[in-house]
Amino acid sequence: MDIEERYQVVLDRVATAADHACRPATDITLVAVTKTWPAETVVAAHRAGMRHFGENRAAELTEKRPAVEAVLGPDSGIAWHAIGALQSRKTNMIADAADVFHALDRAKIANRLSRRLVENGRAESDPLPVFIEVNLSGEASKSGLECSEWESAVGQRQSLRQLAALVQELPGLVPQGLMTMAPWQVEDEVIRRVFRRTRQLAQWLQDAEPDGRWLGLSMGMTDDFEIAIEEGATHIRVGRAIFGPRN
């Protein structure tokens, strides 16, 4: 199948999962992950109807975005999502090139992003929506704020609330919700529990910090996005199911 055909298959799967959850499919943003794929692939995906694209690496995003805009123009309707863990020395790249950031995990990154958004003029006119990344699986290989025992660990809840309060205060940042990743190669019920607990954590945070918007849920990838949708995902990050194995 070509990109357009694979995209349609994914859309059908999204619609089926949403129907199972008694949710409208329009509530779910499909972020097409184009990590390692060239600008030409993004252009082809855009022609197939995709408008949200996700990049893991800051440097790749800063190179790919202008290359795509050189073909499609700056008003193509594309939203660029930075979805990978971010080193503090690369925050300027994200503040300059990303339309949404999914992987905020510490105050240092939040402060540096805000400072750059003020410097580049985006803080007022084009603030950056951000998701706080949380680690509910407890795996050392996963990024994100440690929340694997949030229901019983007061310290974990306090750390999340402190970061959320900072995001709400800093100029240029707009809270969107939480992002997480489920474990790989485990039973579906283990994955489902991670996503369900993330939704419950988002609700707890919304109740604790009502001045922000914390109910957005960026969770679910090629192998588990249907479970994520059934558990409340608002943003899913899908690459391989659309583009095939990475280059």
N, C-alpha and C positions, 0 to 999 in steps of 0.2 A: 504494500500500500504506500501511497505517497503521503506527504504531510497533511494535505487537506482531508484525505480519507481517514488517517489516524486521528486527526483532530475531531472529526465527526463522531468516531467511535467513542472517544473520551467524553464528548458532550453528551452522547447517549447514556454513557455510564453515570455521568454526573446527574442527569435527569432522573434516572432510575433510582439512584441512591437518595436523591432529594425526595422523590415520591414516597419511598419507604419511610422516610423520616417525617412525612407530612409537611415538607418545606417547599417553597417555590425555588426552582433551580436558579432563578435570577438573584437570589440572595447570596450566591456563591461566586466569588471571583476566581477564575482559573488563571493562574500565573504560569505561563509557558517558560520553563527553565531552559535557557539557551547557553548555559555554561559550556565553553569550548567550541561552540558552533559559530561559524563566521557570520558576518553581517548579512551576507546573501541569504542565509537561512532565515534570519529574522525578517528580511524583506518578503521572502516567500510565505512565511507564516502570517505576516500582516495581510498579504493578498488573500490568504485563506480565511481571514476574519479575526485573527488574534490581535489583541490590543495590549495585553499585560505580559511583560517579559521579565524574567528573573535572572539575575547574575550573582554568582557566588563571590567573585573576586572584584575588588574595587578597581584595580588597574584594567581589567578586561572591560568593565562597564565604561570607564572613561574613554577607552579606545573605540568601543563598539557603537556607543550612542551617536557620536558625530558621523561615523561611517554610515549608519542607517539613515540619519537625517540628511546626509548628502544625497541620498537616493529618494527618500520619501518626503523630505522637507521637515521643518520643525513642528508643523501642525498636523501631523499624521494621526494624532489621537493615541499614541503609544504612551503607556505609563511604565517606567523602568523601576523594578523592585530589586533592591539590594537585599539578598537573602542569606548571605554567608557571614560567619563570624568576622569581626572587624578589628584590626590592629589600630591602636591609637594614632600611630603615625600616618594612617591612611584615611582619617576621618574627613579631611578636606575634600578628598575625592568623592566621598559619598554625599557630603553636603553640597557639592557642586553639580553632581551628575545624577543622583537618585531622586526618584519621585516618591518612593516609599522605602522605609528601612525596617526590616523584619527581625533584626538580631541584636537589639540593644540589650546589653547584659551587665553594664556597670556605669557608675556615676561618671567616671573619667571620660568615657566615650560620649555620654550625654552632654557634659559640659563643653567638650571640644566641638561637637557637632553644633551646639547652640552658638558658640562663639563664631564659628565660621559662617553660619547662616546669617548672623548679624553683619559680618564683614562683607559677604557677597550680595547682600540686599534681599535675601529670600525671607528673612524672619517675619517681615510684615506682609509682603505680597504673595509669597509662595512657601508657606511653612511646610516642614517635612513631617508627614505622618509616620509614627514609629510604633512597632510592637516590641514589648519586652520579651526576650527569649528566656524561657524557663526550662529547667531540666527536671522532669518528673520521674524519669526512669532510674535516676541515680547512677547511670553509667559514666565512668570517668572519661570515656571517649566523646561524650556529648558536651557541647557548649551550653551556656545558659546559666542563669541564676539558679542555685541549688534550691529546689523545692520538692525533693523526693519524699519528704515527710511533712509536708506543709500543714496537714490537718492537725498534727500533734506537736510540731516544732514551732514554738512561738518565735524563735529567732529567725527562722526562714520566712515566716509571714512578715515580720518586722522589716527584714531586708528588702522584700518585694515592695512593701508599702512605702519605704523610704525612697526607693528608686522611682516609684510611680509618682510620689509627691514632687520629686525633683523635676520629672518630665513635665508635669503640669505647670510648674513655675517658670521653667526656662523659656526664653523667647525663641521662636522658630521651630519648636517641637510640638506636635499634636498627637496625643495618645490615641491609639487605635485598639489595643488589646494585648493579647499574649500570643507568643509563638512557641511551638514545641516540636520535637521529633520523637517518634516512637522507636522502641528497639527494633532491630532487624532480625529476621529469621526466628520469630517466636510465634506462639499461637495467637490467633485473632483476638481471643478474649484478653490477652495481656495488652495488646495494642489498644483495644477498645477501652480498657480501664485507664490507660495513660491519657487518652483523649477525653474521656469522661471526667477524670479528675482535673484536667486542665480547664474544662468548661466550668466546673464547680469552683476552681480557684479564681477564674475570671469573675464569676458572680460575687465571690467573697470580696475581691478587690474593688469591684464596682460599688458594693455596699460600703466599703471602708473609705473609698476615695470617690465620692459621688460627683465631684467637680470634673472628673475626667471621663473619657469614653473607653471603657476597658473590656467590653463584651465581644470585641472582634477576636476571632480565633484563626491564626495562621497555622494550620496543621494538616498533614496528609500529603503524601507523595505518590508516585506511580503505583507502588505496591499496596498502599493502604488508604488512598484518598476516599474510597467509598465508605469505609468505617469512619473516617474523620467527618465526612458529611453527615452521617447518621448520628454522630455525637456533637454536632453543632458547628463544624468548621465554616468560617465565612470566606477564607482564602485557602486554596489548595495549590501546591507547588509541584507541577508535573512536567517532567522532561522526557524521559525515555519512552513513555507511552505515545508521545507525539512525534518525537524526532528519531527514535530508535536509539541503539547504543551510542554512547558518546564517542567522539573522535579521539 
